[in-house]
Amino acid sequence: MQPRTRVMPMPTGLSYDEMKSAIGDALDARGHVSRPLPACPLELEAWRRAARAAARSRGRSVRTVVDDGTLHAWLTDWPRDDPERALGVAPEVGPLLERTETAKAG
């Protein structure tokens, strides 16, 4: 018996697997992905689960955070090689790290 893939339709019209693939492609391309904060809490959690699964399938870890009405996910070890270093860090990540680390310390 084959394991069942959990397919969760999203208001955006994407299944969970499609969302995981789209997030994974974005993480591969720039180490970061963001989207407007969904109104539905279930979609928020599904998106975070998909981001974690996408990173895990690549042998990497990801951090997700909500900031100013936007949901972000970034690879915590980006950049880890020369091609990634050549792409650089997404400009959104530096300020996000600053704000989230400051919030954790305070």
OpenMM code with the backbone's topology and positions (N, CA, C; nanometers):
from openmm import Vec3, app, unit

residues = "MET GLN PRO ARG THR ARG VAL MET PRO MET PRO THR GLY LEU SER TYR ASP GLU MET LYS SER ALA ILE GLY ASP ALA LEU ASP ALA ARG GLY HIS VAL SER ARG PRO LEU PRO ALA CYS PRO LEU GLU LEU GLU ALA TRP ARG ARG ALA ALA ARG ALA ALA ALA ARG SER ARG GLY ARG SER VAL ARG THR VAL VAL ASP ASP GLY THR LEU HIS ALA TRP LEU THR ASP TRP PRO ARG ASP ASP PRO GLU ARG ALA LEU GLY VAL ALA PRO GLU VAL GLY PRO LEU LEU GLU ARG THR GLU THR ALA LYS ALA GLY".split()
positions = [
    Vec3(0.0834, -0.1178, 0.0000),
    Vec3(0.0000, 0.0000, 0.0000),
    Vec3(0.0880, 0.1244, 0.0000),
    Vec3(0.0587, 0.2160, -0.0901),
    Vec3(0.1358, 0.3387, -0.1000),
    Vec3(0.0899, 0.4382, 0.0050),
    Vec3(0.1834, 0.5165, 0.0625),
    Vec3(0.1423, 0.6184, 0.1592),
    Vec3(0.0564, 0.7237, 0.0896),
    Vec3(-0.0432, 0.7704, 0.1593),
    Vec3(-0.1299, 0.8737, 0.1040),
    Vec3(-0.0644, 1.0096, 0.1188),
    Vec3(-0.0759, 1.0883, 0.0156),
    Vec3(-0.0282, 1.2250, 0.0217),
    Vec3(-0.1424, 1.3106, 0.0720),
    Vec3(-0.1151, 1.3872, 0.1729),
    Vec3(-0.2191, 1.4756, 0.2266),
    Vec3(-0.2338, 1.5953, 0.1345),
    Vec3(-0.3466, 1.6074, 0.0745),
    Vec3(-0.3739, 1.7189, -0.0157),
    Vec3(-0.4741, 1.8091, 0.0523),
    Vec3(-0.4336, 1.9324, 0.0753),
    Vec3(-0.5200, 2.0287, 0.1426),
    Vec3(-0.5423, 2.1455, 0.0485),
    Vec3(-0.6605, 2.1577, -0.0099),
    Vec3(-0.6835, 2.2704, -0.1003),
    Vec3(-0.6676, 2.4027, -0.0266),
    Vec3(-0.6037, 2.4949, -0.0906),
    Vec3(-0.5808, 2.6258, -0.0333),
    Vec3(-0.6722, 2.7266, -0.1016),
    Vec3(-0.7100, 2.8318, -0.0330),
    Vec3(-0.7901, 2.9365, -0.0965),
    Vec3(-0.7257, 2.9920, -0.2225),
    Vec3(-0.5933, 2.9829, -0.2321),
    Vec3(-0.5247, 3.0313, -0.3510),
    Vec3(-0.5419, 2.9343, -0.4666),
    Vec3(-0.6051, 2.8196, -0.4422),
    Vec3(-0.6249, 2.7203, -0.5468),
    Vec3(-0.5140, 2.6179, -0.5554),
    Vec3(-0.4149, 2.6261, -0.4669),
    Vec3(-0.3055, 2.5300, -0.4691),
    Vec3(-0.3293, 2.4194, -0.3683),
    Vec3(-0.2947, 2.2984, -0.4050),
    Vec3(-0.2959, 2.1897, -0.3077),
    Vec3(-0.1728, 2.2061, -0.2186),
    Vec3(-0.1683, 2.1316, -0.1095),
    Vec3(-0.0529, 2.1362, -0.0194),
    Vec3(0.0750, 2.1015, -0.0959),
    Vec3(0.0697, 1.9958, -0.1779),
    Vec3(0.1889, 1.9542, -0.2521),
    Vec3(0.2324, 2.0601, -0.3526),
    Vec3(0.1370, 2.1258, -0.4168),
    Vec3(0.1708, 2.2334, -0.5104),
    Vec3(0.2330, 2.3513, -0.4359),
    Vec3(0.1783, 2.3813, -0.3184),
    Vec3(0.2325, 2.4896, -0.2377),
    Vec3(0.3747, 2.4565, -0.1936),
    Vec3(0.3967, 2.3348, -0.1486),
    Vec3(0.5299, 2.2907, -0.1065),
    Vec3(0.6291, 2.3031, -0.2222),
    Vec3(0.5883, 2.2634, -0.3405),
    Vec3(0.6749, 2.2724, -0.4572),
    Vec3(0.7060, 2.4176, -0.4928),
    Vec3(0.6052, 2.5040, -0.4905),
    Vec3(0.6249, 2.6449, -0.5234),
    Vec3(0.7163, 2.7123, -0.4208),
    Vec3(0.6963, 2.6828, -0.2937),
    Vec3(0.7816, 2.7402, -0.1891),
    Vec3(0.9239, 2.6888, -0.2059),
    Vec3(0.9384, 2.5592, -0.2312),
    Vec3(1.0712, 2.5008, -0.2510),
    Vec3(1.1452, 2.5643, -0.3678),
    Vec3(1.0740, 2.5884, -0.4776),
    Vec3(1.1365, 2.6532, -0.5936),
    Vec3(1.1860, 2.7927, -0.5573),
    Vec3(1.1052, 2.8671, -0.4816),
    Vec3(1.1451, 3.0016, -0.4405),
    Vec3(1.2642, 2.9973, -0.3455),
    Vec3(1.2636, 2.9027, -0.2526),
    Vec3(1.3771, 2.8912, -0.1601),
    Vec3(1.5034, 2.8539, -0.2354),
    Vec3(1.4916, 2.7649, -0.3348),
    Vec3(1.6085, 2.7294, -0.4162),
    Vec3(1.6623, 2.8501, -0.4916),
    Vec3(1.5715, 2.9337, -0.5400),
    Vec3(1.6105, 3.0462, -0.6250),
    Vec3(1.6767, 3.1594, -0.5480),
    Vec3(1.6266, 3.1868, -0.4246),
    Vec3(1.6827, 3.3025, -0.3530),
    Vec3(1.6935, 3.2846, -0.2025),
    Vec3(1.6582, 3.1663, -0.1522),
    Vec3(1.6720, 3.1414, -0.0095),
    Vec3(1.5640, 3.2047, 0.0751),
    Vec3(1.4684, 3.2726, 0.0123),
    Vec3(1.3643, 3.3444, 0.0846),
    Vec3(1.2385, 3.3465, 0.0007),
    Vec3(1.1252, 3.3419, 0.0675),
    Vec3(0.9963, 3.3579, 0.0008),
    Vec3(0.9030, 3.4306, 0.0960),
    Vec3(0.8170, 3.5143, 0.0408),
    Vec3(0.7198, 3.5825, 0.1253),
    Vec3(0.5887, 3.5931, 0.0504),
    Vec3(0.4825, 3.6142, 0.1260),
    Vec3(0.3500, 3.6331, 0.0689),
    Vec3(0.2660, 3.7102, 0.1683),
    Vec3(0.1595, 3.7719, 0.1208),
    Vec3(0.0716, 3.8413, 0.2148),
    Vec3(0.0154, 3.7426, 0.3175),
    Vec3(-0.0022, 3.7900, 0.4368),
    Vec3(-0.0558, 3.7060, 0.5433),
    Vec3(-0.1966, 3.6610, 0.5061),
    Vec3(-0.2202, 3.5297, 0.5027),
    Vec3(-0.3543, 3.4830, 0.4690),
    Vec3(-0.4524, 3.5131, 0.5820),
    Vec3(-0.5773, 3.5355, 0.5452),
    Vec3(-0.6808, 3.5637, 0.6449),
    Vec3(-0.7171, 3.4388, 0.7230),
    Vec3(-0.7010, 3.3241, 0.6612),
    Vec3(-0.7411, 3.1974, 0.7232),
    Vec3(-0.6255, 3.1382, 0.8038),
    Vec3(-0.6436, 3.1174, 0.9349),
    Vec3(-0.5362, 3.0590, 1.0169),
    Vec3(-0.4932, 2.9206, 0.9682),
    Vec3(-0.5869, 2.8432, 0.9125),
    Vec3(-0.5498, 2.7115, 0.8613),
    Vec3(-0.4557, 2.7231, 0.7427),
    Vec3(-0.4771, 2.8223, 0.6588),
    Vec3(-0.3873, 2.8424, 0.5452),
    Vec3(-0.2495, 2.8859, 0.5928),
    Vec3(-0.2453, 2.9696, 0.6958),
    Vec3(-0.1181, 3.0127, 0.7531),
    Vec3(-0.0383, 2.8920, 0.8004),
    Vec3(-0.1008, 2.8048, 0.8760),
    Vec3(-0.0304, 2.6870, 0.9274),
    Vec3(0.0082, 2.5908, 0.8156),
    Vec3(-0.0784, 2.5761, 0.7158),
    Vec3(-0.0457, 2.4893, 0.6023),
    Vec3(0.0750, 2.5447, 0.5266),
    Vec3(0.0805, 2.6771, 0.5092),
    Vec3(0.1922, 2.7384, 0.4387),
    Vec3(0.3219, 2.7171, 0.5175),
    Vec3(0.3154, 2.7337, 0.6481),
    Vec3(0.4351, 2.7115, 0.7309),
    Vec3(0.4789, 2.5651, 0.7243),
    Vec3(0.3826, 2.4721, 0.7319),
    Vec3(0.4162, 2.3298, 0.7207),
    Vec3(0.4800, 2.3005, 0.5856),
    Vec3(0.4247, 2.3594, 0.4800),
    Vec3(0.4781, 2.3374, 0.3457),
    Vec3(0.6204, 2.3928, 0.3342),
    Vec3(0.6460, 2.5084, 0.3944),
    Vec3(0.7804, 2.5670, 0.3918),
    Vec3(0.8796, 2.4770, 0.4656),
    Vec3(0.8401, 2.4260, 0.5816),
    Vec3(0.9287, 2.3372, 0.6569),
    Vec3(0.9551, 2.2085, 0.5788),
    Vec3(0.8504, 2.1530, 0.5179),
    Vec3(0.8655, 2.0294, 0.4403),
    Vec3(0.9533, 2.0524, 0.3178),
    Vec3(0.9365, 2.1658, 0.2516),
    Vec3(1.0182, 2.1968, 0.1337),
    Vec3(1.1655, 2.2064, 0.1721),
    Vec3(1.1941, 2.2745, 0.2817),
    Vec3(1.3335, 2.2868, 0.3264),
    Vec3(1.3891, 2.1511, 0.3684),
    Vec3(1.3110, 2.0759, 0.4441),
    Vec3(1.3549, 1.9448, 0.4906),
    Vec3(1.3877, 1.8526, 0.3734),
    Vec3(1.3067, 1.8590, 0.2665),
    Vec3(1.3309, 1.7732, 0.1502),
    Vec3(1.4616, 1.8103, 0.0799),
    Vec3(1.5151, 1.9273, 0.1101),
    Vec3(1.6424, 1.9721, 0.0543),
    Vec3(1.7559, 1.9571, 0.1552),
    Vec3(1.7262, 1.8988, 0.2694),
    Vec3(1.8277, 1.8815, 0.3727),
    Vec3(1.8653, 2.0112, 0.4412),
    Vec3(1.7698, 2.1050, 0.4487),
    Vec3(1.7968, 2.2364, 0.5059),
    Vec3(1.6898, 2.2711, 0.6078),
    Vec3(1.7166, 2.3760, 0.6838),
    Vec3(1.6163, 2.4223, 0.7798),
    Vec3(1.5695, 2.5610, 0.7388),
    Vec3(1.4503, 2.5938, 0.7832),
    Vec3(1.3870, 2.7185, 0.7435),
    Vec3(1.3313, 2.7864, 0.8671),
    Vec3(1.3205, 2.9140, 0.8597),
    Vec3(1.2560, 2.9909, 0.9660),
    Vec3(1.1381, 3.0631, 0.9042),
    Vec3(1.0250, 3.0603, 0.9719),
    Vec3(0.9080, 3.1325, 0.9236),
    Vec3(0.8691, 3.2365, 1.0277),
    Vec3(0.8229, 3.3508, 0.9784),
    Vec3(0.7832, 3.4583, 1.0682),
    Vec3(0.6778, 3.5436, 0.9988),
    Vec3(0.5878, 3.5971, 1.0799),
    Vec3(0.4907, 3.6951, 1.0313),
    Vec3(0.5425, 3.8312, 1.0722),
    Vec3(0.5497, 3.9223, 0.9767),
    Vec3(0.6014, 4.0555, 1.0035),
    Vec3(0.5239, 4.1559, 0.9205),
    Vec3(0.4575, 4.2469, 0.9868),
    Vec3(0.3892, 4.3569, 0.9200),
    Vec3(0.2948, 4.3099, 0.8091),
    Vec3(0.2131, 4.2094, 0.8405),
    Vec3(0.1138, 4.1613, 0.7455),
    Vec3(0.1664, 4.0724, 0.6351),
    Vec3(0.2908, 4.0299, 0.6483),
    Vec3(0.3525, 3.9444, 0.5474),
    Vec3(0.4103, 3.8209, 0.6152),
    Vec3(0.3930, 3.7076, 0.5498),
    Vec3(0.4475, 3.5809, 0.5968),
    Vec3(0.5771, 3.5558, 0.5209),
    Vec3(0.6849, 3.5281, 0.5951),
    Vec3(0.8170, 3.5072, 0.5349),
    Vec3(0.8700, 3.3698, 0.5750),
    Vec3(0.9496, 3.3130, 0.4858),
    Vec3(1.0261, 3.1921, 0.5163),
    Vec3(1.1633, 3.2096, 0.4529),
    Vec3(1.2686, 3.1747, 0.5278),
    Vec3(1.4021, 3.1809, 0.4697),
    Vec3(1.4853, 3.0651, 0.5208),
    Vec3(1.5770, 3.0213, 0.4356),
    Vec3(1.6687, 2.9139, 0.4724),
    Vec3(1.7698, 2.9691, 0.5711),
    Vec3(1.7841, 2.9016, 0.6829),
    Vec3(1.8705, 2.9535, 0.7891),
    Vec3(2.0184, 2.9423, 0.7557),
    Vec3(2.0539, 2.8550, 0.6606),
    Vec3(2.1950, 2.8396, 0.6252),
    Vec3(2.2295, 2.9047, 0.4911),
    Vec3(2.1415, 2.9898, 0.4399),
    Vec3(2.1680, 3.0591, 0.3132),
    Vec3(2.2628, 3.1744, 0.3368),
    Vec3(2.3654, 3.1939, 0.2622),
    Vec3(2.4172, 3.1131, 0.1525),
    Vec3(2.5166, 3.0094, 0.2044),
    Vec3(2.5095, 2.8905, 0.1479),
    Vec3(2.6000, 2.7861, 0.1963),
    Vec3(2.7035, 2.7434, 0.0929),
    Vec3(2.6950, 2.7947, -0.0290),
    Vec3(2.7959, 2.7606, -0.1299),
    Vec3(2.8177, 2.8804, -0.2228),
    Vec3(2.9129, 2.8662, -0.3136),
    Vec3(2.9484, 2.9786, -0.4012),
    Vec3(2.8324, 3.0273, -0.4881),
    Vec3(2.7551, 2.9371, -0.5518),
    Vec3(2.6423, 2.9885, -0.6312),
    Vec3(2.5424, 3.0691, -0.5472),
    Vec3(2.5156, 3.0247, -0.4246),
    Vec3(2.4245, 3.0992, -0.3372),
    Vec3(2.4872, 3.2308, -0.2927),
    Vec3(2.6172, 3.2286, -0.2644),
    Vec3(2.6841, 3.3531, -0.2265),
    Vec3(2.6794, 3.4537, -0.3413),
    Vec3(2.6887, 3.4032, -0.4646),
    Vec3(2.6824, 3.4923, -0.5812),
    Vec3(2.5445, 3.5578, -0.5920),
    Vec3(2.4387, 3.4843, -0.5543),
    Vec3(2.3034, 3.5401, -0.5557),
    Vec3(2.2845, 3.6404, -0.4433),
    Vec3(2.3505, 3.6165, -0.3308),
    Vec3(2.3385, 3.7050, -0.2155),
    Vec3(2.2142, 3.6758, -0.1333),
    Vec3(2.2030, 3.7454, -0.0253),
    Vec3(2.0911, 3.7305, 0.0666),
    Vec3(1.9794, 3.8237, 0.0206),
    Vec3(1.8569, 3.7734, 0.0212),
    Vec3(1.7426, 3.8571, -0.0164),
    Vec3(1.7402, 3.9803, 0.0729),
    Vec3(1.7158, 4.0973, 0.0165),
    Vec3(1.7211, 4.2205, 0.0957),
    Vec3(1.6224, 4.2225, 0.2122),
    Vec3(1.5159, 4.1445, 0.2047),
    Vec3(1.4175, 4.1414, 0.3133),
    Vec3(1.4699, 4.0723, 0.4382),
    Vec3(1.5653, 3.9807, 0.4212),
    Vec3(1.6068, 3.8946, 0.5318),
    Vec3(1.6815, 3.9708, 0.6411),
    Vec3(1.7720, 4.0610, 0.6052),
    Vec3(1.8482, 4.1353, 0.7056),
    Vec3(1.7597, 4.2085, 0.8046),
    Vec3(1.6677, 4.2929, 0.7578),
    Vec3(1.5785, 4.3615, 0.8506),
    Vec3(1.4892, 4.2653, 0.9304),
    Vec3(1.4478, 4.1560, 0.8677),
    Vec3(1.3662, 4.0572, 0.9403),
    Vec3(1.4452, 3.9973, 1.0559),
    Vec3(1.5691, 3.9584, 1.0277),
    Vec3(1.6531, 3.9020, 1.1334),
    Vec3(1.6725, 4.0028, 1.2460),
    Vec3(1.6972, 4.1265, 1.2084),
    Vec3(1.7175, 4.2311, 1.3088),
    Vec3(1.5939, 4.2462, 1.3989),
    Vec3(1.4771, 4.2557, 1.3366),
    Vec3(1.3541, 4.2746, 1.4143),
    Vec3(1.3209, 4.1525, 1.4981),
    Vec3(1.3349, 4.0332, 1.4417),
    Vec3(1.2974, 3.9134, 1.5177),
    Vec3(1.3961, 3.8855, 1.6297),
    Vec3(1.5251, 3.9111, 1.6075),
    Vec3(1.6231, 3.8906, 1.7143),
    Vec3(1.6050, 3.9935, 1.8246),
    Vec3(1.5748, 4.1180, 1.7883),
    Vec3(1.5486, 4.2218, 1.8867),
    Vec3(1.4249, 4.1871, 1.9692),
    Vec3(1.3209, 4.1379, 1.9038),
    Vec3(1.1986, 4.1000, 1.9747),
    Vec3(1.2235, 3.9838, 2.0699),
    Vec3(1.3068, 3.8867, 2.0278),
    Vec3(1.3372, 3.7741, 2.1150),
    Vec3(1.4178, 3.8173, 2.2374),
    Vec3(1.5084, 3.9128, 2.2181),
    Vec3(1.5942, 3.9584, 2.3285),
    Vec3(1.5157, 4.0446, 2.4284),
    Vec3(1.4143, 4.1137, 2.3793),
    Vec3(1.3416, 4.2078, 2.4653),
    Vec3(1.2323, 4.1463, 2.5361),
] * unit.nanometer
topology = app.Topology()
chain = topology.addChain("A")
for resn in residues:
    res = topology.addResidue(resn, chain)
    for name in ("N", "CA", "C"):
        topology.addAtom(name, app.Element.getBySymbol(name[0]), res)
